[in-house]
Amino acid sequence: VQPNNYSTFYDDQRQNWSIMFESEKAAVDFSKQVCIAKCNSSPALDSVLCQDLLLGEGQGVEGGDSLEVAYTGWLFQNNGLGQVFDSNVNKDKLLRLKLGAGKVIKGWEEGMLGMKKGGRRILIIPPAWAYGAQGVAGRVPPDSTLVFEVEVRRVKLSKECSGSDGLSVSSRDSPAPSPVPSSDGFSSD
C-alpha cells in the first residue's frame, strides 16, 4: 500500500492490478486483512508475519536502536482478531525498548526491524516466538498465536553521536520515566 491510499499487486497470472482506497483507514484495514489472510492460508506459522500499514519516515531501525512504541495486542482466535489482551494506546506511557536487548518477545525483536518513525505495522506472531507453552497467567493462554499492531512514535538510532543535542529524534520531550521491564508484560521471563 502506497501513499495516497493506493495499492498495487500481481495476481497468479502475473497481471498487475491497482486499487485506490477511499480513505487511509480503508487502506490500513485492507492491509490488516491481507496479513490475516496470509496467516490463515499458511499451513503452519513458523515465523513472524509482518505487514506495513503506514511506512513512516527516516531510517529503518536496527538492533541496538531505542524505540518508543504504542501497541495493541490481540489473541489470534477463530481465524482473526480475538480478544485484546494488552494495549498502551490510550495510556500516557509509551513502551520504551531497545531492539536486540532481549527485553521483549522474540517476535517483536524480529518483526519491528526496518520500521521507521511514524510507521505502523501489524505482526502475527506464532507461540514459539511469543510466550510459548507457558503463556501469561490470566492473559495469554498457552500456545497462543498473537497479533500486534505497533506504531513507532520515537526513535533514537544507536549509531548517532550523542553530544549535547544528540537527542534530536529521541525521547527527551517525554517526561514519563521508562516503565519497569517486568511490569509491562513483555519481559523475557
C-alpha positions as CSV (number, residue, x, y, z in Angstrom):
1,V,0.0,0.0,0.0
2,Q,1.5,3.3,-1.2
3,P,0.9,6.9,-0.1
4,N,-2.4,8.4,-1.2
5,N,-4.2,5.2,-0.3
6,Y,-3.1,3.4,-3.4
7,S,-2.1,-0.2,-3.7
8,T,-0.7,-2.5,-6.4
9,F,-0.3,-6.2,-6.6
10,Y,0.2,-9.1,-9.1
11,D,-2.3,-11.9,-9.4
12,D,-1.4,-15.6,-10.1
13,Q,-1.3,-14.9,-13.9
14,R,1.3,-12.2,-13.3
15,Q,-1.2,-9.5,-14.2
16,N,-0.7,-6.1,-12.5
17,W,-3.6,-4.6,-10.6
18,S,-4.1,-1.3,-8.8
19,I,-6.6,-0.4,-6.1
20,M,-7.4,3.1,-4.8
21,F,-9.0,3.3,-1.4
22,E,-11.4,6.0,-0.2
23,S,-9.5,6.7,2.9
24,E,-6.3,5.9,4.8
25,K,-8.4,3.9,7.3
26,A,-9.8,1.7,4.4
27,A,-6.3,1.1,3.1
28,V,-5.0,0.2,6.6
29,D,-7.9,-2.1,7.2
30,F,-7.3,-3.8,3.9
31,S,-3.6,-4.3,4.8
32,K,-4.6,-5.9,8.1
33,Q,-6.9,-8.3,6.4
34,V,-4.2,-9.2,3.8
35,C,-1.9,-10.2,6.7
36,I,-4.6,-12.2,8.4
37,A,-5.4,-14.0,5.1
38,K,-1.7,-14.8,4.7
39,C,-1.7,-16.3,8.2
40,N,-4.9,-18.3,7.5
41,S,-3.5,-19.7,4.2
42,S,-0.2,-20.8,5.6
43,P,-0.2,-24.5,6.7
44,A,2.0,-23.7,9.8
45,L,3.1,-20.4,11.0
46,D,6.8,-20.8,11.9
47,S,8.0,-17.2,11.8
48,V,6.6,-13.7,12.3
49,L,4.3,-12.4,9.6
50,C,4.7,-8.6,9.1
51,Q,2.6,-6.2,7.1
52,D,3.3,-2.5,7.0
53,L,0.2,-0.3,7.5
54,L,2.0,3.0,7.3
55,L,5.6,3.3,6.2
56,G,6.8,6.2,8.3
57,E,9.8,8.4,7.6
58,G,13.6,8.3,8.1
59,Q,15.9,5.4,8.5
60,G,14.7,1.9,9.3
61,V,15.5,0.7,12.8
62,E,18.1,-2.0,13.5
63,G,19.3,-3.9,16.5
64,G,20.6,-1.6,19.2
65,D,18.3,1.3,18.3
66,S,15.9,2.6,21.1
67,L,12.2,3.0,20.3
68,E,9.1,4.2,21.9
69,V,6.0,2.4,20.7
70,A,2.3,2.4,21.0
71,Y,0.8,-1.0,20.6
72,T,-2.3,-3.2,20.9
73,G,-2.1,-7.0,21.2
74,W,-4.9,-9.4,20.3
75,L,-5.2,-13.1,20.7
76,F,-5.5,-14.8,17.2
77,Q,-8.8,-16.6,17.5
78,N,-11.3,-18.1,15.0
79,N,-9.0,-17.1,12.1
80,G,-9.0,-13.4,13.0
81,L,-8.6,-10.8,15.7
82,G,-9.8,-12.1,19.0
83,Q,-9.7,-10.6,22.5
84,V,-7.4,-7.6,23.2
85,F,-5.0,-8.8,26.0
86,D,-2.7,-5.8,26.2
87,S,-2.5,-2.2,24.9
88,N,-0.9,1.1,25.8
89,V,-2.7,3.2,23.1
90,N,-4.9,5.2,25.4
91,K,-2.3,5.4,28.2
92,D,0.1,8.2,29.0
93,K,3.2,6.0,28.7
94,L,4.7,4.6,25.5
95,L,6.6,1.4,25.8
96,R,10.4,2.0,25.6
97,L,12.6,-0.7,24.3
98,K,16.0,-1.3,22.8
99,L,15.9,-3.7,19.8
100,G,18.1,-6.7,20.4
101,A,18.3,-6.3,24.2
102,G,16.0,-9.3,24.8
103,K,13.5,-7.4,27.0
104,V,10.6,-8.1,24.6
105,I,9.3,-11.3,23.0
106,K,11.3,-12.6,20.1
107,G,8.5,-11.9,17.6
108,W,8.8,-8.2,18.4
109,E,12.6,-8.2,18.1
110,E,12.2,-9.7,14.7
111,G,9.0,-8.1,13.5
112,M,10.0,-4.5,14.2
113,L,13.3,-4.5,12.3
114,G,13.2,-1.9,9.5
115,M,10.3,0.1,10.9
116,K,10.6,3.9,10.7
117,K,9.5,6.7,12.9
118,G,5.7,7.2,12.4
119,G,5.4,3.7,10.9
120,R,2.7,1.3,11.8
121,R,2.9,-2.4,11.3
122,I,0.8,-5.5,12.0
123,L,2.7,-8.5,13.4
124,I,1.3,-12.0,13.6
125,I,3.5,-14.0,16.0
126,P,3.4,-17.8,16.5
127,P,3.6,-19.2,20.0
128,A,7.3,-20.2,19.8
129,W,8.2,-16.5,19.1
130,A,5.8,-15.2,21.8
131,Y,5.0,-16.8,25.2
132,G,5.1,-20.4,24.1
133,A,3.6,-23.3,26.1
134,Q,3.5,-21.3,29.4
135,G,1.5,-18.3,28.1
136,V,0.9,-15.5,30.6
137,A,-1.3,-16.3,33.6
138,G,-4.7,-14.7,33.2
139,R,-4.0,-13.0,29.9
140,V,-2.4,-15.2,27.3
141,P,-3.4,-18.9,27.1
142,P,-0.7,-21.4,26.4
143,D,0.4,-21.9,22.8
144,S,-1.3,-18.7,21.6
145,T,-0.7,-17.0,18.3
146,L,-0.6,-13.3,18.9
147,V,-1.4,-10.2,16.7
148,F,0.1,-6.8,17.5
149,E,-0.4,-3.5,15.8
150,V,2.7,-1.4,16.6
151,E,3.4,2.2,15.9
152,V,6.8,3.7,16.3
153,R,6.4,7.1,17.9
154,R,10.1,8.0,18.7
155,V,13.4,6.6,17.6
156,K,16.9,7.0,18.8
157,L,19.4,5.3,16.5
158,S,22.3,3.7,18.2
159,K,24.7,5.0,15.6
160,E,24.0,8.6,16.4
161,C,26.7,10.5,18.3
162,S,25.0,11.9,21.4
163,G,26.6,15.2,22.0
164,S,24.6,17.9,23.8
165,D,22.0,17.8,21.1
166,G,22.4,14.2,20.1
167,L,18.8,13.5,21.2
168,S,17.2,15.2,18.1
169,V,14.7,12.4,17.5
170,S,14.8,10.8,20.9
171,S,12.6,10.8,23.9
172,R,13.8,14.0,25.7
173,D,10.3,15.6,25.2
174,S,8.7,12.7,27.1
175,P,8.5,13.3,30.8
176,A,7.4,9.8,31.5
177,P,10.0,7.6,33.1
178,S,10.9,4.3,31.4
179,P,8.5,1.5,32.5
180,V,9.9,-1.1,34.7
181,P,10.7,-4.0,32.3
182,S,8.8,-6.6,34.3
183,S,5.6,-4.6,34.7
184,D,4.9,-4.1,31.0
185,G,4.0,-7.7,30.2
186,F,6.8,-8.1,27.7
187,S,9.8,-9.1,29.9
188,S,11.9,-12.0,28.9
189,D,10.6,-14.0,31.9
